[in-house]
Amino acid sequence: MSKVLPLVPVAVFAIALGATPIHAQDAASVVRLEARPATVTVTAGESVAFNVVALDAGGDVVDVGIRIAPPRQAASYRDGVLQGLTPGEYQIVATLAGGQGSPVSLTIPLMVRWPAVTGIELGTPPGRLYVGTTLRHWGTAVLANGSTRADAEFTWASSDPDVARVDLFGNVTAMSAGRVTITASFQGVRGQVGYNVEPLPATSLEIQGGLDEVRTGDVQTFTAVVRDAGGRVIDDVPISWTHSYTPPPDIVAPSAPGQLNGGKFVADVPGVHTVVASAGPVSDRKSFRAVPRDAVQRLEIMGLGAQSRSRTTDFWVFEGLDGRDYALTGSKVADGHAFVWDVTDPSNMFKTDSIQVDARSVNDVKVAPNARYGTMTREGASTRRNGVVILDLADPAHPKIAATYDEGLTGGVHNAFPTDDYLFALSGGDKYVIIDVRDLYNPKYVSEYNHPDSRVHDVWVHDGIAYSAEWGTGVVVVDVGNGRWGGTIENPVFVTNYPVPSGRTHAVFPYKSQSTDKFYVFVGDEIMSRRGLANEGSHAPGGDYAQRFDPETGTGGSLLTTQGYIQIIDFTDPENPQMVARYEVTEYGTHNIWVEDDKLYQAYYEGGMRVVDVSGELMGNLYTQGREIAAYKSANPQGYVANSTMVWSAMPHKGYVFFSDTNSGLWAVKLQPKARPVM
């Protein structure tokens, strides 16, 4: 069983201090804030005592509320304790709550250190080191808390360079027969591997497999067959693969025309591609042509369920028990409303009802597969008891509240996932609670799963396995009834977790490919700024995109700037997941995901709604391979923010594609068939 533990989780939101009510007169007496200690140093994964107090002109402590906000990725803070998360140098910002005029604030230096390195593990791909061959090595720095350090840079050395040499990057080339030890060191800790180098028995190499012509984005699989003088296959010789490219006439070759990983190759652009396999002095080459994928289809706009007085969040479209088609939409800035739409005719979508609950936001709405019930998640309830609202959909045009469930659901409920009999509801971003909803009017607690030291944002259940998006932890996989790992709905059992490079795992979508035997998990980032990029934007991260433009002050209405992409992990073997591909549209950030019939329907925030061909084996960046089928950047001059694209979710239904735009409402479009060439 694979078990990969992350270094640290992503921070929770800052906590406001001060148990007593904040009075304006108390806040007015504050002249400065003081941090105790004045600077903070903490090891990632560990905690230290930390506080900020408010002082008056005489130096006495004033009992008022203070908002203490470490950077979200750096640390979390609660009740006088600060936990280090991601190593680096940061600043904590403390601000007086309830003051008038310019707020009293303080910036505190924060240093989050790496835990000590306790060991170095060396790895190599399959193969034996023969004279003349090269074998790639990599190191893994293991930390005191059992996690690993991704940024470790190793110093490589060979005990005998006459036998084998090693470069700065761990590539070991055998020079002559003999014994040799390869060592990698970091921060005084060493790892090593020994070899008995022998003469290379190979006399020939042949590349087998692959087609002479493929489309861009199609993965070619090649095999290098090495033989000795007697014609016997030698299967432990390490192979070096390289690639060259010849562009079509009058075309300047792009910088990255394709990607090569071992014997697998995918072409990003049309032209003649050549792969070369070598093992010491023997080699072979194979060329093939890549032609344009020609995946584009025209989109026809069918209709818009316009929303201009509130922001539209998540939605779910379904066939109701009465045979008509409906959509539920959530909202922000709408006093806890969700809306019901009849979308049977997408060109004439209309509201049939609304449901109001005690909430600041209804971020997530979903409907069970059997359409018997729906869910609304609550955040910002006046009673601070948010929970999840269960809707009886016996009359889908006019749902009624069957129950509100909040047992074990402390804090806001940002997301939920309904199956026919059970509901998975997130609790305060910390865990998910499993609820028995076979009796809608009497839901019952069943069990829960809380991954250690992790924050959860999304969960999706497929074939009795729960896949959750847990920020810095990555994807967490739990057996909740599949049974292969002994899990049941009453006793969830951890299977594995897979951290992703960005550390911003926001959404997941498990999917069985219709054209291959692969099982993929599509993983989405959410990074709510473009800080550090050339086009990071003119406003602070988070911005005021949710505010309408005020012509008197000139504020509000600005565009949100995001970044991030979809990472595609091959989970065909759940105990050995492999990152294989991505879908990255630069300059924009992703949100919710849907995959169906080998098409990815991606909400890409300012990048609009995008449809991508994900048929066949996947490798490389799908965006650069001509796999995009369609894209639409929605905007409405009468929208909540006028003429501003901000797509939240997308979902296909009965030949149409529905998607929600937080600034304009619920859209419906239709992919048109590809035009046949005239013969």
Solvent accessible surface area in square Angstrom, and as a share of the most:
residue,aa,sasa,rsa
1,M,140,0.62
2,S,29,0.19
3,K,129,0.55
4,V,68,0.39
5,L,79,0.39
6,P,24,0.15
7,L,33,0.16
8,V,14,0.08
9,P,12,0.07
10,V,12,0.07
11,A,5,0.04
12,V,23,0.13
13,F,146,0.61
14,A,25,0.19
15,I,45,0.23
16,A,71,0.55
17,L,33,0.16
18,G,42,0.40
19,A,114,0.88
20,T,63,0.37
21,P,97,0.61
22,I,73,0.37
23,H,95,0.42
24,A,52,0.40
25,Q,142,0.63
26,D,44,0.23
27,A,3,0.02
28,A,80,0.62
29,S,51,0.33
30,V,10,0.06
31,V,81,0.47
32,R,116,0.42
33,L,9,0.05
34,E,52,0.23
35,A,10,0.08
36,R,113,0.41
37,P,68,0.43
38,A,73,0.57
39,T,80,0.46
40,V,3,0.02
41,T,66,0.39
42,V,2,0.01
43,T,18,0.11
44,A,1,0.01
45,G,36,0.35
46,E,101,0.45
47,S,60,0.39
48,V,49,0.28
49,A,82,0.63
50,F,3,0.01
51,N,62,0.32
52,V,5,0.03
53,V,23,0.13
54,A,1,0.01
55,L,5,0.02
56,D,35,0.18
57,A,92,0.71
58,G,66,0.64
59,G,39,0.37
60,D,92,0.48
61,V,89,0.51
62,V,21,0.12
63,D,88,0.45
64,V,10,0.06
65,G,1,0.01
66,I,7,0.03
67,R,126,0.46
68,I,0,0.00
69,A,20,0.15
70,P,13,0.08
71,P,35,0.22
72,R,91,0.33
73,Q,57,0.25
74,A,0,0.00
75,A,0,0.00
76,S,17,0.11
77,Y,2,0.01
78,R,126,0.46
79,D,112,0.58
80,G,18,0.17
81,V,72,0.41
82,L,0,0.00
83,Q,45,0.20
84,G,0,0.00
85,L,1,0.01
86,T,52,0.30
87,P,18,0.12
88,G,27,0.26
89,E,141,0.63
90,Y,42,0.16
91,Q,111,0.49
92,I,0,0.00
93,V,68,0.39
94,A,0,0.00
95,T,38,0.22
96,L,9,0.05
97,A,29,0.22
98,G,48,0.46
99,G,32,0.31
100,Q,148,0.66
101,G,75,0.72
102,S,103,0.67
103,P,85,0.54
104,V,38,0.22
105,S,66,0.42
106,L,54,0.27
107,T,67,0.39
108,I,2,0.01
109,P,69,0.43
110,L,4,0.02
111,M,70,0.31
112,V,2,0.01
113,R,127,0.46
114,W,68,0.24
115,P,12,0.08
116,A,69,0.53
117,V,15,0.08
118,T,87,0.51
119,G,21,0.20
120,I,17,0.09
121,E,108,0.48
122,L,43,0.21
123,G,18,0.17
124,T,48,0.28
125,P,42,0.26
126,P,128,0.81
127,G,33,0.31
128,R,97,0.36
129,L,2,0.01
130,Y,13,0.05
131,V,42,0.24
132,G,36,0.34
133,T,2,0.01
134,T,47,0.28
135,L,3,0.02
136,R,129,0.47
137,H,3,0.01
138,W,102,0.36
139,G,19,0.18
140,T,44,0.26
141,A,0,0.00
142,V,33,0.19
143,L,3,0.01
144,A,67,0.52
145,N,74,0.38
146,G,47,0.45
147,S,3,0.02
148,T,66,0.38
149,R,37,0.14
150,A,107,0.83
151,D,81,0.42
152,A,15,0.12
153,E,146,0.66
154,F,36,0.15
155,T,92,0.54
156,W,33,0.12
157,A,51,0.40
158,S,24,0.16
159,S,79,0.51
160,D,50,0.26
161,P,76,0.48
162,D,109,0.56
163,V,12,0.07
164,A,0,0.00
165,R,140,0.51
166,V,29,0.17
167,D,61,0.32
168,L,147,0.73
169,F,151,0.63
170,G,0,0.00
171,N,48,0.25
172,V,0,0.00
173,T,44,0.26
174,A,2,0.01
175,M,78,0.35
176,S,46,0.30
177,A,59,0.46
178,G,25,0.25
179,R,157,0.57
180,V,4,0.02
181,T,41,0.24
182,I,0,0.00
183,T,17,0.10
184,A,0,0.00
185,S,29,0.19
186,F,29,0.12
187,Q,115,0.51
188,G,79,0.76
189,V,36,0.21
190,R,161,0.59
191,G,8,0.08
192,Q,114,0.50
193,V,46,0.26
194,G,40,0.38
195,Y,32,0.12
196,N,77,0.39
197,V,2,0.01
198,E,60,0.27
199,P,95,0.60
200,L,31,0.15
201,P,59,0.37
202,A,10,0.08
203,T,80,0.46
204,S,52,0.33
205,L,14,0.07
206,E,85,0.38
207,I,14,0.07
208,Q,74,0.33
209,G,45,0.43
210,G,30,0.29
211,L,115,0.57
212,D,109,0.56
213,E,98,0.44
214,V,13,0.08
215,R,99,0.36
216,T,4,0.02
217,G,0,0.00
218,D,36,0.19
219,V,28,0.16
220,Q,8,0.03
221,T,68,0.39
222,F,7,0.03
223,T,75,0.44
224,A,21,0.16
225,V,21,0.12
226,V,4,0.02
227,R,84,0.31
228,D,21,0.11
229,A,93,0.72
230,G,57,0.55
231,G,38,0.36
232,R,164,0.60
233,V,84,0.48
234,I,26,0.13
235,D,134,0.70
236,D,46,0.24
237,V,12,0.07
238,P,8,0.05
239,I,49,0.25
240,S,45,0.29
241,W,45,0.16
242,T,81,0.47
243,H,52,0.23
244,S,53,0.34
245,Y,38,0.14
246,T,83,0.48
247,P,38,0.24
248,P,49,0.31
249,P,119,0.75
250,D,151,0.78
251,I,96,0.49
252,V,139,0.80
253,A,50,0.39
254,P,51,0.32
255,S,121,0.78
256,A,63,0.49
257,P,19,0.12
258,G,15,0.14
259,Q,73,0.33
260,L,51,0.26
261,N,107,0.55
262,G,40,0.38
263,G,16,0.15
264,K,71,0.30
265,F,0,0.00
266,V,0,0.00
267,A,1,0.01
268,D,12,0.06
269,V,35,0.20
270,P,46,0.29
271,G,6,0.06
272,V,49,0.28
273,H,0,0.00
274,T,12,0.07
275,V,0,0.00
276,V,31,0.18
277,A,0,0.00
278,S,33,0.22
279,A,2,0.01
280,G,32,0.31
281,P,116,0.73
282,V,17,0.10
283,S,65,0.42
284,D,44,0.23
285,R,150,0.55
286,K,50,0.21
287,S,58,0.37
288,F,7,0.03
289,R,122,0.45
290,A,2,0.01
291,V,43,0.24
292,P,88,0.55
293,R,11,0.04
294,D,100,0.52
295,A,14,0.11
296,V,103,0.59
297,Q,36,0.16
298,R,159,0.58
299,L,28,0.14
300,E,70,0.32
301,I,73,0.37
302,M,46,0.21
303,G,11,0.11
304,L,56,0.28
305,G,2,0.02
306,A,56,0.43
307,Q,15,0.07
308,S,46,0.30
309,R,203,0.74
310,S,8,0.05
311,R,11,0.04
312,T,2,0.01
313,T,0,0.00
314,D,10,0.05
315,F,4,0.02
316,W,35,0.12
317,V,2,0.01
318,F,13,0.05
319,E,83,0.37
320,G,4,0.04
321,L,104,0.52
322,D,80,0.41
323,G,46,0.44
324,R,105,0.38
325,D,13,0.07
326,Y,4,0.02
327,A,0,0.00
328,L,0,0.00
329,T,1,0.00
330,G,0,0.00
331,S,2,0.01
332,K,43,0.18
333,V,85,0.49
334,A,14,0.11
335,D,107,0.55
336,G,1,0.01
337,H,45,0.20
338,A,0,0.00
339,F,26,0.11
340,V,0,0.00
341,W,9,0.03
342,D,6,0.03
343,V,2,0.01
344,T,54,0.31
345,D,71,0.37
346,P,6,0.04
347,S,70,0.45
348,N,92,0.47
349,M,19,0.09
350,F,91,0.38
351,K,86,0.36
352,T,32,0.19
353,D,50,0.26
354,S,47,0.30
355,I,13,0.07
356,Q,102,0.45
357,V,16,0.09
358,D,57,0.29
359,A,11,0.08
360,R,152,0.56
361,S,7,0.04
362,V,0,0.00
363,N,8,0.04
364,D,1,0.01
365,V,0,0.00
366,K,8,0.04
367,V,3,0.02
368,A,3,0.03
369,P,106,0.67
370,N,60,0.31
371,A,8,0.06
372,R,67,0.25
373,Y,0,0.00
374,G,0,0.00
375,T,0,0.00
376,M,0,0.00
377,T,0,0.00
378,R,22,0.08
379,E,28,0.13
380,G,32,0.31
381,A,6,0.05
382,S,96,0.62
383,T,91,0.53
384,R,206,0.75
385,R,140,0.51
386,N,8,0.04
387,G,0,0.00
388,V,0,0.00
389,V,1,0.00
390,I,0,0.00
391,L,0,0.00
392,D,20,0.10
393,L,0,0.00
394,A,73,0.57
395,D,71,0.37
396,P,2,0.01
397,A,15,0.12
398,H,97,0.43
399,P,13,0.08
400,K,124,0.53
401,I,75,0.38
402,A,13,0.10
403,A,16,0.12
404,T,67,0.39
405,Y,15,0.06
406,D,36,0.19
407,E,98,0.44
408,G,30,0.29
409,L,4,0.02
410,T,104,0.60
411,G,37,0.35
412,G,22,0.21
413,V,0,0.00
414,H,48,0.21
415,N,18,0.09
416,A,1,0.01
417,F,20,0.08
418,P,5,0.03
419,T,34,0.20
420,D,52,0.27
421,D,61,0.32
422,Y,40,0.15
423,L,0,0.00
424,F,2,0.01
425,A,0,0.00
426,L,0,0.00
427,S,2,0.01
428,G,25,0.24
429,G,18,0.17
430,D,54,0.28
431,K,35,0.15
432,Y,1,0.00
433,V,0,0.00
434,I,0,0.00
435,I,0,0.00
436,D,21,0.11
437,V,0,0.00
438,R,144,0.52
439,D,75,0.39
440,L,12,0.06
441,Y,115,0.44
442,N,78,0.40
443,P,20,0.13
444,K,117,0.49
445,Y,88,0.34
446,V,33,0.19
447,S,9,0.06
448,E,62,0.28
449,Y,29,0.11
450,N,68,0.35
451,H,7,0.03
452,P,92,0.58
453,D,103,0.53
454,S,6,0.04
455,R,49,0.18
456,V,4,0.02
457,H,20,0.09
458,D,13,0.07
459,V,1,0.01
460,W,33,0.11
461,V,23,0.13
462,H,71,0.32
463,D,105,0.55
464,G,21,0.20
465,I,12,0.06
466,A,0,0.00
467,Y,5,0.02
468,S,0,0.00
469,A,0,0.00
470,E,4,0.02
471,W,17,0.06
472,G,16,0.16
473,T,0,0.00
474,G,0,0.00
475,V,0,0.00
476,V,0,0.00
477,V,0,0.00
478,V,0,0.00
479,D,0,0.00
480,V,5,0.03
481,G,43,0.42
482,N,52,0.27
483,G,42,0.41
484,R,144,0.53
485,W,29,0.10
486,G,49,0.47
487,G,2,0.02
488,T,60,0.35
489,I,29,0.15
490,E,112,0.50
491,N,90,0.46
492,P,22,0.14
493,V,40,0.23
494,F,37,0.15
495,V,0,0.00
496,T,0,0.00
497,N,0,0.00
498,Y,43,0.16
499,P,45,0.28
500,V,11,0.06
501,P,107,0.67
502,S,38,0.25
503,G,20,0.19
504,R,68,0.25
505,T,0,0.00
506,H,1,0.00
507,A,4,0.03
508,V,3,0.02
509,F,14,0.06
510,P,5,0.03
511,Y,18,0.07
512,K,93,0.40
513,S,4,0.03
514,Q,121,0.54
515,S,65,0.42
516,T,38,0.22
517,D,104,0.54
518,K,53,0.23
519,F,25,0.11
520,Y,3,0.01
521,V,0,0.00
522,F,0,0.00
523,V,0,0.00
524,G,0,0.00
525,D,0,0.00
526,E,23,0.10
527,I,30,0.15
528,M,56,0.25
529,S,12,0.08
530,R,23,0.08
531,R,156,0.57
532,G,71,0.69
533,L,79,0.39
534,A,121,0.93
535,N,54,0.28
536,E,76,0.34
537,G,38,0.37
538,S,121,0.78
539,H,47,0.21
540,A,70,0.55
541,P,67,0.42
542,G,34,0.33
543,G,33,0.32
544,D,41,0.21
545,Y,35,0.13
546,A,29,0.23
547,Q,102,0.45
548,R,121,0.44
549,F,125,0.52
550,D,55,0.29
551,P,108,0.68
552,E,163,0.73
553,T,90,0.52
554,G,48,0.46
555,T,74,0.43
556,G,10,0.10
557,G,20,0.19
558,S,37,0.24
559,L,103,0.51
560,L,5,0.02
561,T,14,0.08
562,T,1,0.00
563,Q,41,0.18
564,G,10,0.10
565,Y,28,0.11
566,I,0,0.00
567,Q,2,0.01
568,I,0,0.00
569,I,0,0.00
570,D,19,0.10
571,F,2,0.01
572,T,69,0.40
573,D,66,0.34
574,P,13,0.08
575,E,52,0.23
576,N,82,0.42
577,P,13,0.08
578,Q,91,0.41
579,M,65,0.29
580,V,46,0.26
581,A,5,0.04
582,R,87,0.32
583,Y,0,0.00
584,E,38,0.17
585,V,6,0.03
586,T,90,0.52
587,E,94,0.42
588,Y,49,0.19
589,G,1,0.01
590,T,0,0.00
591,H,6,0.03
592,N,33,0.17
593,I,10,0.05
594,W,34,0.12
595,V,5,0.03
596,E,65,0.29
597,D,98,0.51
598,D,14,0.07
599,K,54,0.23
600,L,0,0.00
601,Y,16,0.06
602,Q,0,0.00
603,A,0,0.00
604,Y,0,0.00
605,Y,9,0.03
606,E,16,0.07
607,G,0,0.00
608,G,0,0.00
609,M,0,0.00
610,R,23,0.09
611,V,0,0.00
612,V,0,0.00
613,D,18,0.09
614,V,2,0.01
615,S,29,0.18
616,G,23,0.22
617,E,46,0.21
618,L,3,0.02
619,M,17,0.07
620,G,8,0.08
621,N,22,0.11
622,L,0,0.00
623,Y,82,0.31
624,T,61,0.36
625,Q,1,0.01
626,G,39,0.38
627,R,1,0.01
628,E,34,0.15
629,I,8,0.04
630,A,11,0.09
631,A,49,0.38
632,Y,61,0.23
633,K,102,0.43
634,S,0,0.00
635,A,40,0.31
636,N,18,0.09
637,P,82,0.52
638,Q,129,0.57
639,G,11,0.10
640,Y,18,0.07
641,V,8,0.05
642,A,55,0.43
643,N,100,0.51
644,S,6,0.04
645,T,17,0.10
646,M,5,0.02
647,V,0,0.00
648,W,19,0.07
649,S,7,0.04
650,A,5,0.04
651,M,16,0.07
652,P,16,0.10
653,H,30,0.13
654,K,113,0.48
655,G,55,0.53
656,Y,53,0.20
657,V,5,0.03
658,F,1,0.01
659,F,0,0.00
660,S,0,0.00
661,D,0,0.00
662,T,1,0.01
663,N,3,0.01
664,S,1,0.01
665,G,0,0.00
666,L,1,0.00
667,W,13,0.05
668,A,0,0.00
669,V,0,0.00
670,K,67,0.28
671,L,29,0.15
672,Q,31,0.14
673,P,113,0.71
674,K,90,0.38
675,A,98,0.76
676,R,216,0.79
677,P,107,0.67
678,V,150,0.86
679,M,211,0.94
